[in-house]
Amino acid sequence: MKTNPDAIPEVKWRKSSYSGSDNAQCVEVADGDGSSVPVRDSKCSQGPILVFRALPWAAFVNGVKVGDFDG
């Protein structure tokens, strides 16, 4: 689900320690309400926020960690 940043109360955003200091190609995530995970582009913090259900997001993150998406 895509939402406007104003629709989500102020949250603490975090990004991967692998992203480096230039913010290139990185997303930020925030703790949601337990059933959802807000995600945004680190280069456009005032842009749209994507909200994923927690379980599919966890499966995606695990897939990244184990290399499921490596070319």
MDAnalysis code that builds the backbone (N, CA, C; Angstrom):
import MDAnalysis as mda
import numpy as np

u = mda.Universe.empty(213, n_residues=71, atom_resindex=np.repeat(np.arange(71), 3), trajectory=True)
u.add_TopologyAttr("name", ["N", "CA", "C"] * 71)
u.add_TopologyAttr("resid", np.arange(1, 72))
u.add_TopologyAttr("resname", ["MET", "LYS", "THR", "ASN", "PRO", "ASP", "ALA", "ILE", "PRO", "GLU", "VAL", "LYS", "TRP", "ARG", "LYS", "SER", "SER", "TYR", "SER", "GLY", "SER", "ASP", "ASN", "ALA", "GLN", "CYS", "VAL", "GLU", "VAL", "ALA", "ASP", "GLY", "ASP", "GLY", "SER", "SER", "VAL", "PRO", "VAL", "ARG", "ASP", "SER", "LYS", "CYS", "SER", "GLN", "GLY", "PRO", "ILE", "LEU", "VAL", "PHE", "ARG", "ALA", "LEU", "PRO", "TRP", "ALA", "ALA", "PHE", "VAL", "ASN", "GLY", "VAL", "LYS", "VAL", "GLY", "ASP", "PHE", "ASP", "GLY"])
u.atoms.positions = np.array([
    [0.839, -1.166, 0.000],
    [0.000, 0.000, 0.000],
    [0.886, 1.232, 0.000],
    [0.596, 2.180, -0.828],
    [1.340, 3.426, -0.897],
    [0.557, 4.476, -0.120],
    [1.262, 5.258, 0.686],
    [0.574, 6.265, 1.475],
    [1.365, 7.558, 1.493],
    [0.697, 8.611, 1.833],
    [1.302, 9.925, 1.975],
    [2.055, 9.986, 3.291],
    [3.242, 10.618, 3.347],
    [3.992, 10.691, 4.599],
    [3.203, 11.305, 5.746],
    [2.303, 12.224, 5.446],
    [1.512, 12.863, 6.496],
    [0.505, 11.911, 7.132],
    [0.249, 10.784, 6.473],
    [-0.736, 9.824, 6.979],
    [-0.163, 8.914, 8.066],
    [1.161, 8.942, 8.231],
    [1.815, 8.113, 9.242],
    [2.406, 9.033, 10.300],
    [2.074, 8.800, 11.569],
    [2.635, 9.640, 12.618],
    [4.156, 9.563, 12.628],
    [4.787, 10.529, 13.249],
    [6.253, 10.581, 13.305],
    [6.813, 9.282, 13.868],
    [7.712, 8.680, 13.128],
    [8.346, 7.436, 13.533],
    [9.853, 7.586, 13.388],
    [10.577, 6.684, 14.005],
    [12.030, 6.690, 13.881],
    [12.422, 5.790, 12.716],
    [12.993, 6.380, 11.681],
    [13.411, 5.650, 10.494],
    [14.830, 5.147, 10.681],
    [15.135, 4.000, 10.068],
    [16.488, 3.459, 10.107],
    [16.815, 2.858, 8.738],
    [18.108, 2.799, 8.448],
    [18.535, 2.199, 7.182],
    [19.667, 1.231, 7.451],
    [19.940, 0.426, 6.481],
    [20.971, -0.590, 6.602],
    [22.331, 0.034, 6.840],
    [23.132, -0.622, 7.660],
    [24.496, -0.155, 7.879],
    [25.336, -0.339, 6.613],
    [24.855, -1.120, 5.661],
    [25.552, -1.331, 4.396],
    [25.320, -0.205, 3.400],
    [24.450, 0.750, 3.723],
    [24.073, 1.762, 2.750],
    [25.149, 2.816, 2.525],
    [26.081, 2.990, 3.438],
    [27.115, 3.995, 3.272],
    [26.608, 5.385, 3.587],
    [27.464, 6.361, 3.456],
    [27.103, 7.725, 3.845],
    [26.471, 8.530, 2.721],
    [26.509, 8.032, 1.481],
    [25.981, 8.821, 0.363],
    [24.493, 8.594, 0.092],
    [23.855, 7.697, 0.844],
    [22.415, 7.409, 0.723],
    [22.005, 6.870, -0.644],
    [22.950, 6.403, -1.436],
    [22.617, 5.903, -2.768],
    [21.927, 4.543, -2.667],
    [20.858, 4.374, -3.415],
    [20.147, 3.101, -3.528],
    [19.850, 2.453, -2.181],
    [19.203, 3.181, -1.325],
    [18.892, 2.635, -0.005],
    [17.449, 2.962, 0.370],
    [16.862, 2.071, 1.112],
    [15.545, 2.322, 1.678],
    [15.684, 2.458, 3.186],
    [14.714, 3.119, 3.776],
    [14.636, 3.227, 5.226],
    [13.368, 2.524, 5.668],
    [13.408, 1.900, 6.820],
    [12.233, 1.249, 7.382],
    [11.986, 1.803, 8.776],
    [10.760, 1.662, 9.219],
    [10.381, 2.087, 10.561],
    [9.569, 0.974, 11.198],
    [9.528, 0.973, 12.509],
    [8.668, 0.018, 13.193],
    [7.228, 0.420, 12.943],
    [6.451, -0.519, 12.490],
    [5.037, -0.258, 12.241],
    [4.227, -0.582, 13.482],
    [3.015, -1.002, 13.263],
    [2.101, -1.304, 14.358],
    [2.126, -2.788, 14.734],
    [3.128, -3.519, 14.256],
    [3.220, -4.946, 14.520],
    [2.701, -5.777, 13.364],
    [1.757, -5.228, 12.608],
    [1.231, -5.955, 11.459],
    [1.684, -5.347, 10.147],
    [2.391, -4.203, 10.209],
    [2.832, -3.537, 8.989],
    [4.219, -2.933, 9.180],
    [4.889, -2.677, 8.043],
    [6.227, -2.095, 8.049],
    [6.257, -0.951, 7.038],
    [6.411, 0.291, 7.512],
    [6.559, 1.423, 6.585],
    [7.963, 1.439, 5.981],
    [8.052, 1.723, 4.672],
    [9.318, 1.749, 3.945],
    [9.316, 2.994, 3.064],
    [10.473, 3.665, 2.994],
    [10.579, 4.850, 2.119],
    [11.966, 4.914, 1.490],
    [12.096, 5.738, 0.472],
    [13.363, 5.966, -0.214],
    [14.203, 6.925, 0.621],
    [15.435, 6.553, 0.940],
    [16.282, 7.401, 1.772],
    [16.647, 8.716, 1.090],
    [16.600, 8.748, -0.233],
    [16.928, 9.969, -0.960],
    [15.754, 10.930, -1.046],
    [14.573, 10.480, -0.684],
    [13.369, 11.302, -0.818],
    [12.495, 11.100, 0.422],
    [12.987, 11.565, 1.554],
    [12.300, 11.296, 2.818],
    [10.904, 11.919, 2.911],
    [10.617, 12.907, 2.100],
    [9.289, 13.519, 2.110],
    [8.385, 12.925, 1.033],
    [8.885, 11.947, 0.319],
    [8.115, 11.301, -0.745],
    [7.158, 10.265, -0.195],
    [6.585, 9.463, -1.066],
    [5.608, 8.456, -0.631],
    [6.237, 7.369, 0.241],
    [5.406, 6.768, 1.034],
    [5.797, 5.669, 1.915],
    [5.036, 4.431, 1.454],
    [5.749, 3.325, 1.324],
    [5.106, 2.049, 1.033],
    [4.935, 1.316, 2.354],
    [3.772, 0.731, 2.554],
    [3.496, -0.004, 3.782],
    [3.239, -1.464, 3.411],
    [4.096, -2.339, 3.941],
    [3.998, -3.772, 3.665],
    [3.466, -4.503, 4.893],
    [2.769, -5.607, 4.661],
    [2.388, -6.459, 5.781],
    [3.656, -7.061, 6.365],
    [3.692, -7.250, 7.668],
    [4.910, -7.649, 8.375],
    [5.457, -9.001, 7.926],
    [4.617, -10.004, 7.761],
    [5.111, -11.338, 7.402],
    [5.728, -11.387, 6.002],
    [5.083, -10.831, 4.977],
    [5.731, -10.812, 3.662],
    [7.032, -9.991, 3.665],
    [7.053, -8.900, 4.432],
    [8.278, -8.096, 4.515],
    [9.403, -8.920, 5.146],
    [9.105, -9.636, 6.204],
    [10.118, -10.471, 6.864],
    [10.631, -11.544, 5.911],
    [9.746, -12.123, 5.109],
    [10.165, -13.136, 4.139],
    [11.074, -12.514, 3.083],
    [10.749, -11.315, 2.636],
    [11.585, -10.610, 1.666],
    [12.977, -10.337, 2.240],
    [13.031, -9.793, 3.449],
    [14.317, -9.482, 4.090],
    [15.143, -10.754, 4.255],
    [14.510, -11.839, 4.664],
    [15.225, -13.104, 4.792],
    [15.761, -13.567, 3.435],
    [14.970, -13.409, 2.395],
    [15.420, -13.780, 1.050],
    [16.630, -12.974, 0.614],
    [16.651, -11.697, 0.953],
    [17.821, -10.865, 0.639],
    [19.034, -11.384, 1.389],
    [18.859, -11.694, 2.662],
    [19.978, -12.162, 3.494],
    [20.589, -13.458, 2.987],
    [19.760, -14.365, 2.493],
    [20.283, -15.665, 2.053],
    [20.646, -15.693, 0.565],
    [20.478, -14.568, -0.128],
    [20.910, -14.485, -1.521],
    [19.905, -14.899, -2.553],
    [18.633, -14.998, -2.199],
    [17.608, -15.411, -3.160],
    [17.515, -14.481, -4.376],
    [17.945, -13.237, -4.241],
    [17.775, -12.264, -5.311],
    [19.086, -11.887, -5.980],
    [20.154, -12.563, -5.616],
    [21.446, -12.296, -6.239],
    [21.398, -12.720, -7.703],
    [21.943, -11.901, -8.558],
    [21.910, -12.120, -9.992],
    [22.610, -13.324, -10.419],
])
